[in-house]
């Protein structure tokens, strides 16, 4: 089976990412799915839904294994299952309705109270309640605990969430509602211990496993003995998971019986977790239900699974099997049989346009600095082939037009820099457009604009994006603009890969400036860009997607030579970067600084109409102002070397996945092209007679190229189409 594994990747220790999966967890889940005999594609869900939908449709999985939590909103966990249903793809886990209910602690309590399940006395408190009801305690006895109502992973919960008197409760409510304005849960605090009951459909007793107890190191135990955010996320080593829980048999029996009722009442599927508080009087109180629980290897779910003789891989396989059976994608007999060989994916012919580097740049010759070495070309080709496509190499030289026309490719994966001229990067996209072939990356107009640094800066200024003051000199004799302030830096106006950029290009006076400009113009046969040198921290940011791009974490270029007060990330440094710089990704930034960098990168991407992929280089001065230096909509993709690849690796995106993300844009445009050539017009022209035999009807249908447009020609493989699954329920 082809399994798409959708997830949110945790990139920072920030509380807002507490529910996301770490890189280790993502890799462990993917490995378990693969061990079960399935083909797995890891798909990180950050970014626009349209881009996610394009990737899923391009991969065409049999089933989606979903752990994606979503980023914001009271129904964030429900978003992805709802999207999968809309797209027609089966998935593991509970449906959108169940995930909406269980994320809402208050609503969960209301639903389960009607089934006779005890929960602590509680009520939902919103900003409006506080404004209208003043200093009331809402009829709550003390001690009382205040929790965010729409958060998981114990976010916002700790010892300071408990109030012992009305005054403390009022202050606590005001503070917590301000942090979580969607609403907080005010709940009677139960003295006791935390216990959880895991659920994996198809195992245990109706899917209900043995209760798990959290044993907290006495030295780390809080005043109220809460398994809180601190212990779950910052000090997990101070908590042991004990299964079976050290509980009387009658309590275990009651926990299992209540949990079975919860599962049936809510309609949970495949996997989940039910959290309880066992009071000092032996009474059980349901606290919350998690229909999208953590699947990190140390979670209590897997301690309980071990009691059922299931390893970590076995537990993941059991969740997967439950989904396959429910959607009728497999039978129990199929799952009991040895794994069948993986079926080949539907194949496309992908043209791969590139310029190969044949001159060693490390010797100081930068004539082919923008071209790609053979190992990069091999790595990209291997990645595309691993996605199930045939690759047709297309070197972007003078023979390309003829080869492209004869190649019969469905789309082109483009990294070609072109041969000459200030529009060279636009040559391959323009040729593809002329031939009607979809391609990856930005279009010819964007590539032509972005290669012209001065023109790019003018566009950015029109969109309110900060960029250093500048001037273009075509001869070096032009009058220097009086608004420019030294130090200035001199660059070729239409080169990439830091060609012509050097530390000696930073000048302090006009004679030095004119000498540098003259030398550059003579060497590169093009105008020189003169730009104010911005001192400060240097960053580069990768972006993936289209109209709503996904902004990857910024990478800071940290110069090792602290005595150099005017460092330049130049051509020479990039050849032997290990000696001169190190990279921090993600860097140490305040939330305000991070947002400013992300905003500048996104606005730059949109201002130039970039698509699929780009990299934006920036500097931040002492005031925190972010200046865009350059935009590269055709960034390098050398494994282990290129900035975008390093950023992607730090974000947990494997090289193959990065190539798949870029390819998804071209696949989307290929689908759109084929949709425009839909069979609707052709079938309207030939309407079969209902009295005819089936063979006559088939004979009457127009024959063509496999796209249903009635034209003769070579057959072209159809894009993968989503499988259909029986509605859940």
LINRA-V818046 format. One record per residue. RES is the residue in three letters. PHI is phi in degrees with one decimal (* if undefined). D_LAST is the distance of its C-alpha to the last C-alpha in whole Angstrom. Layout:
res:phi:d_last
RES:PHI:D_LAST
RES:PHI:D_LAST
This chain:
res:phi:d_last
UNK:*:23
UNK:-93.7:23
UNK:-115.3:22
UNK:-93.0:22
UNK:-103.3:22
UNK:-94.2:22
UNK:-157.6:24
UNK:-98.8:26
UNK:-98.9:30
UNK:-81.4:32
UNK:-106.8:36
UNK:-136.3:37
UNK:-91.9:38
UNK:-64.1:37
UNK:-59.6:35
UNK:-67.1:32
UNK:-109.3:31
UNK:-61.6:31
UNK:-85.7:27
UNK:-79.8:28
UNK:-88.5:28
UNK:-74.2:32
UNK:-58.8:33
UNK:-62.5:33
UNK:-66.9:30
UNK:-58.4:29
UNK:-66.0:31
UNK:-65.7:30
UNK:-65.1:26
UNK:-61.2:27
UNK:-64.0:30
UNK:-65.5:27
UNK:-64.3:25
UNK:-65.6:28
UNK:-62.0:29
UNK:-74.8:26
UNK:95.6:27
UNK:-111.6:25
UNK:-86.0:27
UNK:-125.4:26
UNK:-121.9:27
UNK:-79.0:27
UNK:-128.2:26
UNK:-79.5:28
UNK:-93.3:26
UNK:-60.8:29
UNK:107.3:30
UNK:-67.5:29
UNK:-62.1:25
UNK:-63.8:27
UNK:-70.3:29
UNK:-61.3:26
UNK:-59.9:24
UNK:-63.6:27
UNK:-65.9:27
UNK:-66.4:24
UNK:-64.9:24
UNK:-67.0:28
UNK:-78.4:26
UNK:53.2:23
UNK:-74.0:21
UNK:-74.9:19
UNK:-151.7:17
UNK:-104.9:17
UNK:-93.6:18
UNK:-110.0:18
UNK:-126.1:20
UNK:-67.3:21
UNK:-92.7:22
UNK:81.7:24
UNK:-101.5:27
UNK:-151.8:27
UNK:99.4:26
UNK:-75.0:23
UNK:-122.0:20
UNK:-62.7:22
UNK:-68.4:19
UNK:-84.2:16
UNK:-60.0:18
UNK:-71.2:18
UNK:-57.4:14
UNK:-62.9:14
UNK:-64.8:17
UNK:-62.1:16
UNK:-65.1:13
UNK:-63.5:16
UNK:-80.6:18
UNK:88.5:15
UNK:-109.3:15
UNK:-66.8:13
UNK:-151.9:13
UNK:-85.3:13
UNK:93.4:12
UNK:-70.4:10
UNK:-81.2:9
UNK:-61.0:12
UNK:-63.0:12
UNK:-62.5:12
UNK:-67.4:15
UNK:-66.8:16
UNK:-65.8:16
UNK:-73.0:17
UNK:-70.3:20
UNK:-93.3:22
UNK:-57.6:23
UNK:-64.7:24
UNK:-66.1:21
UNK:-58.3:19
UNK:-62.7:22
UNK:-63.2:22
UNK:-64.1:18
UNK:-78.2:19
UNK:-60.4:23
UNK:-69.7:21
UNK:-103.0:20
UNK:76.5:24
UNK:-96.9:23
UNK:-72.0:27
UNK:-135.3:27
UNK:-59.8:30
UNK:-58.9:32
UNK:-158.1:31
UNK:-159.0:31
UNK:-84.4:30
UNK:-123.2:33
UNK:-114.8:34
UNK:-55.9:37
UNK:-66.4:37
UNK:-60.8:37
UNK:-63.1:40
UNK:-67.9:42
UNK:-84.0:42
UNK:-102.6:42
UNK:62.5:45
UNK:-89.3:46
UNK:-62.0:43
UNK:-93.0:42
UNK:59.1:39
UNK:71.8:40
UNK:-88.8:39
UNK:-85.0:41
UNK:-115.6:42
UNK:-71.5:41
UNK:-130.0:38
UNK:-118.6:36
UNK:-117.0:35
UNK:-128.6:32
UNK:-61.1:30
UNK:-79.8:27
UNK:-119.7:25
UNK:-130.2:27
UNK:-118.0:26
UNK:54.7:28
UNK:58.6:30
UNK:-58.6:32
UNK:76.0:34
UNK:-117.7:34
UNK:-169.2:38
UNK:-57.5:41
UNK:-76.7:42
UNK:-91.0:38
UNK:-104.8:40
UNK:-116.0:42
UNK:-109.3:45
UNK:-153.0:46
UNK:-57.4:46
UNK:-64.7:48
UNK:-64.8:46
UNK:-65.6:43
UNK:-59.7:44
UNK:-62.8:45
UNK:-65.8:42
UNK:-63.1:39
UNK:-60.6:41
UNK:-65.5:41
UNK:-73.7:38
UNK:-65.2:37
UNK:-64.4:39
UNK:-76.0:37
UNK:-129.1:34
UNK:-65.9:34
UNK:-66.7:30
UNK:138.3:31
UNK:-123.4:31
UNK:-100.5:30
UNK:-94.8:33
UNK:-137.7:33
UNK:-61.2:35
UNK:-85.5:36
UNK:-103.6:36
UNK:-71.6:38
UNK:162.0:37
UNK:-127.8:35
UNK:-91.3:32
UNK:-133.7:29
UNK:-128.9:26
UNK:-119.2:23
UNK:-76.9:21
UNK:-136.7:18
UNK:-131.3:17
UNK:-58.3:14
UNK:93.7:16
UNK:-124.6:19
UNK:58.3:21
UNK:-99.9:20
UNK:57.2:16
UNK:89.1:16
UNK:-84.6:19
UNK:-98.4:22
UNK:-67.4:26
UNK:-60.8:27
UNK:-119.2:29
UNK:-112.5:32
UNK:-97.0:34
UNK:-102.5:37
UNK:-94.8:39
UNK:-53.5:43
UNK:-52.9:45
UNK:-70.1:47
UNK:-102.7:44
UNK:-68.2:43
UNK:-82.1:43
UNK:-57.3:44
UNK:-102.3:41
UNK:55.0:39
UNK:-99.6:36
UNK:-80.5:34
UNK:-100.6:35
UNK:-59.2:35
UNK:-58.7:38
UNK:-71.1:37
UNK:-73.9:34
UNK:-118.9:35
UNK:-110.0:39
UNK:-133.0:40
UNK:-63.7:37
UNK:-67.6:40
UNK:-94.1:41
UNK:-128.0:38
UNK:-107.9:37
UNK:-96.7:33
UNK:-114.9:34
UNK:-142.1:32
UNK:-75.2:32
UNK:-65.1:33
UNK:-79.4:36
UNK:-131.6:35
UNK:-59.9:36
UNK:-62.3:33
UNK:-69.0:33
UNK:-67.8:31
UNK:-59.9:29
UNK:-62.6:28
UNK:-65.7:27
UNK:-59.0:25
UNK:-68.1:23
UNK:-65.0:22
UNK:-63.2:22
UNK:-63.9:19
UNK:-61.6:17
UNK:-64.6:17
UNK:-60.8:16
UNK:-60.3:13
UNK:-68.1:12
UNK:-64.8:13
UNK:-89.7:12
UNK:77.5:8
UNK:-67.6:10
UNK:-131.5:9
UNK:70.7:12
UNK:-155.7:15
UNK:-179.3:17
UNK:-152.3:20
UNK:-123.2:21
UNK:-102.9:25
UNK:-128.6:27
UNK:-120.5:31
UNK:-92.5:33
UNK:-68.5:35
UNK:-63.9:39
UNK:-90.5:39
UNK:85.9:36
UNK:-85.0:33
UNK:-100.0:30
UNK:-123.7:28
UNK:-76.8:25
UNK:-96.6:26
UNK:-163.0:23
UNK:-123.5:20
UNK:-117.7:19
UNK:-87.7:16
UNK:-137.2:18
UNK:-77.5:21
UNK:-64.0:24
UNK:-115.0:24
UNK:-69.1:28
UNK:-53.9:30
UNK:-87.1:31
UNK:-67.0:28
UNK:-59.9:28
UNK:-53.0:24
UNK:-83.5:26
UNK:-65.8:29
UNK:-70.1:26
UNK:-63.1:25
UNK:-61.6:29
UNK:-64.6:29
UNK:-97.8:26
UNK:64.2:29
UNK:-110.3:27
UNK:-72.6:29
UNK:-58.0:28
UNK:-60.5:27
UNK:-66.0:25
UNK:-68.0:23
UNK:-61.5:22
UNK:-62.9:22
UNK:-66.6:19
UNK:-62.6:17
UNK:-62.8:17
UNK:-63.9:17
UNK:-60.1:13
UNK:-65.0:12
UNK:-62.2:14
UNK:-68.4:13
UNK:-64.9:9
UNK:-89.0:10
UNK:58.3:12
UNK:-92.0:15
UNK:-155.8:17
UNK:-108.4:17
UNK:-55.0:19
UNK:-65.8:22
UNK:-61.4:22
UNK:-72.3:21
UNK:-78.5:24
UNK:-76.8:27
UNK:-59.9:29
UNK:-57.5:28
UNK:-81.8:29
UNK:-57.2:31
UNK:-62.8:29
UNK:-78.7:29
UNK:-65.9:31
UNK:-73.6:30
UNK:-59.6:31
UNK:-103.1:34
UNK:-116.6:36
UNK:-94.0:40
UNK:-106.7:40
UNK:-74.9:44
UNK:-117.4:45
UNK:-94.0:48
UNK:-153.8:50
UNK:-119.4:54
UNK:-89.9:55
UNK:-80.6:57
UNK:-121.7:61
UNK:-114.9:63
UNK:-73.8:62
UNK:-69.8:62
UNK:-66.8:63
UNK:-79.4:66
UNK:99.9:66
UNK:-87.2:66
UNK:-101.3:63
UNK:-62.2:63
UNK:-117.1:60
UNK:-59.7:58
UNK:-81.9:56
UNK:-77.6:55
UNK:-106.3:53
UNK:-70.4:54
UNK:-55.2:53
UNK:-65.8:51
UNK:-67.6:48
UNK:-61.9:48
UNK:-64.0:47
UNK:-65.0:45
UNK:-67.2:43
UNK:-59.6:43
UNK:-61.5:42
UNK:-63.2:39
UNK:-65.0:38
UNK:-64.0:38
UNK:-67.6:36
UNK:-85.1:33
UNK:95.5:34
UNK:-120.4:36
UNK:-88.8:40
UNK:-108.4:43
UNK:-111.5:46
UNK:-65.8:48
UNK:-136.6:50
UNK:-71.3:53
UNK:-84.1:54
UNK:-118.3:58
UNK:-66.8:60
UNK:-88.9:58
UNK:-59.8:55
UNK:-54.4:55
UNK:-67.5:55
UNK:-63.6:53
UNK:-63.2:50
UNK:-64.3:51
UNK:-90.3:51
UNK:-73.9:48
UNK:66.5:45
UNK:-77.4:43
UNK:-82.8:40
UNK:-156.2:40
UNK:-121.2:42
UNK:-93.3:42
UNK:-107.4:45
UNK:-129.3:47
UNK:-70.4:50
UNK:-91.0:53
UNK:86.4:55
UNK:-99.8:59
UNK:-158.6:61
UNK:90.8:61
UNK:-76.2:60
UNK:-107.4:57
UNK:-61.1:56
UNK:-69.2:53
UNK:-86.3:52
UNK:-62.9:53
UNK:-66.7:50
UNK:-57.7:48
UNK:-64.3:50
UNK:-66.1:51
UNK:-62.0:47
UNK:-62.4:47
UNK:-63.2:50
UNK:-87.7:48
UNK:73.1:45
UNK:-107.7:43
UNK:-63.1:40
UNK:-149.4:41
UNK:-87.1:40
UNK:86.5:42
UNK:-68.0:44
UNK:-79.8:45
UNK:-62.5:49
UNK:-64.3:50
UNK:-63.9:48
UNK:-64.9:50
UNK:-67.1:53
UNK:-66.0:53
UNK:-68.4:52
UNK:-71.0:55
UNK:-89.4:57
UNK:-60.0:57
UNK:-66.4:59
UNK:-65.8:57
UNK:-58.4:54
UNK:-64.2:56
UNK:-64.2:57
UNK:-65.5:53
UNK:-61.3:52
UNK:-63.4:55
UNK:-62.2:54
UNK:-97.8:50
UNK:75.4:51
UNK:-93.1:51
UNK:-67.4:54
UNK:-148.6:56
UNK:-58.3:59
UNK:-59.1:62
UNK:-152.4:64
UNK:-153.9:66
UNK:-107.7:66
UNK:-119.0:70
UNK:-92.1:71
UNK:-124.1:74
UNK:93.5:75
UNK:-99.2:77
UNK:-62.6:75
UNK:-69.2:76
UNK:-74.2:74
UNK:-60.7:72
UNK:-67.8:73
UNK:-79.0:70
UNK:-74.6:69
UNK:-120.9:69
UNK:-72.3:70
UNK:-74.9:69
UNK:-119.6:67
UNK:-122.5:66
UNK:-110.0:66
UNK:-138.4:64
UNK:-64.2:64
UNK:-77.6:62
UNK:-137.4:60
UNK:-134.8:59
UNK:-119.9:56
UNK:54.9:56
UNK:62.6:58
UNK:-59.9:61
UNK:78.8:64
UNK:-98.5:63
UNK:-150.3:65
UNK:-59.3:66
UNK:-70.5:70
UNK:-77.0:68
UNK:-87.6:68
UNK:-125.7:71
UNK:-113.6:73
UNK:-148.8:76
UNK:-67.6:77
UNK:-59.1:79
UNK:-63.9:76
UNK:-60.8:74
UNK:-66.4:76
UNK:-65.7:76
UNK:-66.8:73
UNK:-63.4:72
UNK:-61.8:75
UNK:-61.6:74
UNK:-68.3:70
UNK:-62.0:71
UNK:-66.1:73
UNK:-77.5:71
UNK:-104.0:68
UNK:53.6:69
UNK:-160.2:67
UNK:-62.1:67
UNK:-104.6:67
UNK:-97.6:64
UNK:-105.4:66
UNK:-139.6:64
UNK:-64.1:64
UNK:-77.2:63
UNK:-98.7:61
UNK:-74.9:61
UNK:138.5:58
UNK:-81.9:55
UNK:-109.7:54
UNK:-134.3:50
UNK:-133.9:48
UNK:-128.2:44
UNK:-95.5:42
UNK:-133.5:39
UNK:-130.5:37
UNK:124.7:35
UNK:-136.3:36
UNK:-65.9:36
UNK:-124.3:34
UNK:-66.3:36
UNK:-86.1:34
UNK:-94.9:38
UNK:-76.8:38
UNK:-59.2:40
UNK:-65.8:44
UNK:-114.4:46
UNK:-91.8:50
UNK:-92.3:53
UNK:-102.5:55
UNK:-79.8:59
UNK:-76.1:60
UNK:-81.2:64
UNK:-73.7:64
UNK:-76.9:68
UNK:-84.6:66
UNK:-84.2:66
UNK:-130.6:65
UNK:-69.9:63
UNK:-131.8:61
UNK:-80.6:58
UNK:-102.2:60
UNK:-59.9:61
UNK:-63.4:63
UNK:-63.2:60
UNK:-65.3:57
UNK:-70.7:59
UNK:-134.0:60
UNK:-63.3:57
UNK:-60.6:57
UNK:-76.9:61
UNK:-110.0:60
UNK:-140.0:57
UNK:-133.4:54
UNK:-112.0:50
UNK:-113.0:48
UNK:-146.1:44
UNK:-78.4:43
UNK:-81.2:46
UNK:-83.2:47
UNK:-137.8:47
UNK:-75.6:46
UNK:-55.1:43
UNK:-65.1:46
UNK:-64.7:47
UNK:-60.5:44
UNK:-65.5:43
UNK:-65.0:46
UNK:-67.1:46
UNK:-61.6:42
UNK:-64.0:43
UNK:-62.3:46
UNK:-65.7:44
UNK:-64.6:42
UNK:-65.0:44
UNK:-65.9:46
UNK:-56.5:43
UNK:-74.8:43
UNK:-62.0:46
UNK:-95.6:47
UNK:57.6:44
UNK:-68.1:43
UNK:-152.4:40
UNK:73.2:38
UNK:-160.8:40
UNK:-167.5:43
UNK:-134.0:45
UNK:-118.6:47
UNK:-100.9:50
UNK:-139.8:51
UNK:-130.2:54
UNK:-118.6:54
UNK:-82.8:57
UNK:-62.9:58
UNK:-82.3:57
UNK:84.6:53
UNK:-78.9:54
UNK:-104.8:52
UNK:-109.8:54
UNK:-83.0:52
UNK:-91.6:55
UNK:-150.0:53
UNK:-127.7:50
UNK:-124.8:49
UNK:-81.6:46
UNK:-132.9:47
UNK:-72.2:47
UNK:-64.5:48
UNK:-129.5:45
UNK:-73.1:48
UNK:-58.1:46
UNK:72.2:47
UNK:-134.3:49
UNK:-63.0:48
UNK:-56.4:47
UNK:-62.9:44
UNK:-68.0:43
UNK:-63.1:44
UNK:-62.5:42
UNK:-62.6:39
UNK:-60.1:40
UNK:-65.1:40
UNK:-86.7:37
UNK:81.2:35
UNK:-99.3:35
UNK:-66.4:36
UNK:-58.4:39
UNK:-59.8:36
UNK:-67.3:34
UNK:-60.5:36
UNK:-62.6:37
UNK:-64.2:34
UNK:-61.8:33
UNK:-68.7:37
UNK:-63.6:36
UNK:-58.0:32
UNK:-64.1:35
UNK:-65.5:36
UNK:-63.7:33
UNK:-62.4:32
UNK:-68.1:35
UNK:-65.8:35
UNK:-61.8:32
UNK:-62.1:33
UNK:-62.2:36
UNK:-71.3:35
UNK:-66.5:33
UNK:-65.1:36
UNK:-98.3:37
UNK:-67.3:34
UNK:-77.5:34
UNK:-58.2:34
UNK:-64.1:38
UNK:-67.0:39
UNK:-72.0:36
UNK:-66.6:38
UNK:-74.7:41
UNK:-119.4:40
UNK:-100.6:38
UNK:-66.8:38
UNK:-75.4:39
UNK:-61.9:37
UNK:-81.3:39
UNK:-68.9:40
UNK:-68.4:39
UNK:-57.8:36
UNK:-63.7:39
UNK:-65.9:41
UNK:-64.1:38
UNK:-63.6:37
UNK:-64.3:41
UNK:-77.8:41
UNK:-72.3:39
UNK:-66.1:41
UNK:-102.7:41
UNK:-164.6:41
UNK:-95.5:40
UNK:90.3:37
UNK:-99.7:36
UNK:75.9:36
UNK:-102.4:39
UNK:78.3:41
UNK:-95.6:44
UNK:-77.9:45
UNK:154.4:45
UNK:-73.8:44
UNK:-65.2:40
UNK:-124.3:38
UNK:-64.7:35
UNK:-75.5:32
UNK:-66.4:30
UNK:-58.0:27
UNK:-111.4:24
UNK:-63.4:20
UNK:-71.7:18
UNK:-102.1:15
UNK:-135.1:12
UNK:-69.4:9
UNK:-58.4:6
UNK:-69.2:4
UNK:135.3:0
